[in-house]
Structure formats: C-alpha cells, structure tokens
Amino acid sequence: MAFAGVVVVGREGRVTGRIGPGLVGEVMVGIRGGVEAFYAHPVNPRDEIDVGAIVVVVEYHPPRTVYVAPALPS
C-alpha cells in the first residue's frame, strides 16, 4: 500500500525488531492517526540499533521499507 500524500521521511519511530548489518529490522511509525510497522534497514550499513531505540526515517521505499538513523537525544 502506498501512502499517497503522506510524508514518511523525517518521521520518528520506535524499533521493535533489532536493526543491523545483514538484518531486516522493524520499526513502528506514526502514520495517519495510527501506528504502522515497516521493515527497517540502517542508513549506515555498520549501525546496530536495538529494540526500543528511537529512530528517524531517512529514506522510504514503498510499500513497507524504510532506512533509518538513530534519533538525536533531545
């Protein structure tokens, strides 16, 4: 399903499946008033991102794949 009119890049999400080299992780991202799951890869192929971490979507590849980076602490 494509997200017509919905911007995914730049949104924050929470890691629900570990992301790392050679792994396809999972993130939950707030979309259209709900939360949806996306397959996730690290934008930097060497990054390892643990479950529970907050990430930012850097690239979106329809229909359900995102490349993410760790969010900067606020």
BELWOMO-V692024 format. One record per residue. N is the residue number from 0. RES is the residue in one letter. BURIAL is 1 if it has 9 or more other C-alpha atoms within 8 Angstrom, else 0. D_LAST is the distance of its C-alpha to the last C-alpha in whole Angstrom. Layout:
N,RES,BURIAL,D_LAST
N,RES,BURIAL,D_LAST
This chain:
0,M,0,32
1,A,0,31
2,F,0,28
3,A,0,30
4,G,0,28
5,V,0,25
6,V,0,22
7,V,0,21
8,V,1,19
9,G,0,15
10,R,1,15
11,E,1,13
12,G,1,15
13,R,1,15
14,V,1,17
15,T,1,21
16,G,1,23
17,R,1,22
18,I,1,22
19,G,1,23
20,P,1,26
21,G,0,29
22,L,0,27
23,V,1,27
24,G,1,24
25,E,1,23
26,V,1,20
27,M,1,20
28,V,1,18
29,G,1,19
30,I,1,22
31,R,0,24
32,G,0,23
33,G,0,23
34,V,1,22
35,E,0,24
36,A,1,24
37,F,1,24
38,Y,1,25
39,A,1,23
40,H,1,23
41,P,1,21
42,V,1,21
43,N,0,21
44,P,0,24
45,R,0,24
46,D,1,20
47,E,1,20
48,I,1,18
49,D,1,18
50,V,1,19
51,G,0,16
52,A,1,13
53,I,1,11
54,V,1,12
55,V,1,13
56,V,1,17
57,V,1,18
58,E,1,22
59,Y,1,24
60,H,0,27
61,P,0,29
62,P,0,30
63,R,1,27
64,T,1,26
65,V,1,22
66,Y,1,21
67,V,1,17
68,A,1,15
69,P,1,12
70,A,0,9
71,L,0,6
72,P,0,4
73,S,0,0
